[in-house]
Amino acid sequence: SGRITVITGASSGIGEGIAKVFAENKSHLILGARRVDRLEALKKDLSTAHGIKVFIHELDVTDRSSVDRFVAAIPEDLKNVDVLVNNAGLALGVKHAFENDLDQVSQMIDVNVKGVFTILKAFLPGFMERKKGDIINISSVAGLEGYPGGSGYCATKHAVQGLTEALRKEVVATPLRICSICPGLVETEFSQVRFGGDQEKAKNVYKGIEALTAADVADTVAYVVSRPAHVQISDLVIMPTNQAAPT
Ligand code: NJP
């Protein structure tokens, strides 16, 4: 309670779910995404229901000037951020490596990898100065193994795993807590984005799997940040019980 939490990609799915759970826990929120109308609706819901401060601003993590504007617009009373959740991310297509659409691969690298670097560069100096705080990267089981048709997405999430591990070792003495969360299948807009709105293909992904909800992942993030200061949960895998492997 009283924490200040930044969430990227808060306009839907897991990011929105984390915003809701953190609001229930009385954290103030700084929410970014490209779809500001969604953020406005969320702000309206959360600030009245929970009496917290909610600051929203347009954010495209692939655009450095957008990230600069986002950071510069944060009000003075919310500048001492306690928790940063790097959540914005996407998968595009399901293609075998030999038929990959290179524009889709670039876009995934821009959002999932370069976006995290850009956001970290913006917020880390503050964390280092205050010598405390949590950085949570929403990675994926696709960052721990590969699966057919997922070369581009898996490559980006393996990159997130690598940068998270390096960062954790860099700030161990500060100390900051750095956590990578690797979910399996979560029911969000992710599959619709992945298949460009093709509902049939999107639905197919969930066949036979009782997917996690955004709230399941959000509760896990809330658990991680609520541990006593000397406890760092560094890596966490959360899977649907009946999902055998990433798809
Ligand atoms: O997906 P979705 P999830 N700049 O599509 C935002 C990982 N994950 O919640 O900009 C800023 O509902 C987008 O906002 P908008 C996944 O890789 C998922 O499932 O308004 N924000 C939206 O709020 C990702 O890292 C599954 O379009 C940008 C959000 O990202 C994270 O979970 C499994 C942006 C995406 O919400 C959240 O995805 C897994 C940009 N350039 C990992 N581009 C799963 N769902 O199964 C997108 O292992 N966003």
Boltz pocket constraint, residues with backbone or C-beta under 6 A from the ligand:
constraints:
  - pocket:
      binder: B
      contacts: [[A, 8], [A, 9], [A, 10], [A, 11], [A, 12], [A, 13], [A, 14], [A, 15], [A, 32], [A, 33], [A, 34], [A, 35], [A, 36], [A, 59], [A, 60], [A, 61], [A, 62], [A, 86], [A, 87], [A, 88], [A, 89], [A, 90], [A, 91], [A, 111], [A, 138], [A, 139], [A, 140], [A, 141], [A, 142], [A, 182], [A, 183], [A, 184], [A, 185], [A, 186], [A, 187], [A, 188], [A, 189], [A, 190], [A, 191], [A, 193]]
      max_distance: 6.0
